[in-house]
Amino acid sequence: MRQYRRLGVGSSAAMAAFDLFKGQWEVTHLPRNLPARKFWRAVVARYTDGDYQTCGTEEDEWMGYTFMSREPSP
């Protein structure tokens, strides 16, 4: 929802879900959805400290990122 963009609500919710459900993750979006691409790339990069792989290309139906959820800090 546009009115909640740039407030950190979506990224906080995504990171909480990543922490809640441990294991391998794949987050995808439509290649032409540039706001989603920018959002997910930033969230996944921040969450993983850059330790993720990309999947799909501009020509594919979907593109996104795969990564492992992190262990919580003590």
ZISUL-V685598 format. One record per pair of residues at least 4 apart in sequence whose C-alpha atoms are under 7 Angstrom apart, sorted by the first residue. I is the first residue (numbers start at 0). J is the second residue. Records with the same first field share a line. If there is no record, write none. Layout:
I->J ; J
This chain:
0->4
3->8
7->11
8->12
9->13
10->14 ; 42
11->15
12->16
13->17
14->18 ; 46
15->19
16->20
17->21 ; 68
18->68 ; 69
21->68
22->67 ; 68
23->66 ; 67 ; 68
24->65 ; 66 ; 67 ; 68
25->64 ; 65 ; 66
26->63 ; 64 ; 65
27->61 ; 62 ; 63 ; 64
28->35 ; 36 ; 61 ; 62 ; 63
29->60 ; 61 ; 62
30->57 ; 61 ; 62
32->36
33->37
34->38
35->39
36->40
37->41
38->42
39->43
40->44
41->45
42->46
43->47
44->48 ; 49
45->49
47->51
51->64 ; 65 ; 66
52->64 ; 65 ; 66
53->63 ; 64 ; 65
54->62 ; 63 ; 64
55->59 ; 61 ; 62 ; 63
56->62
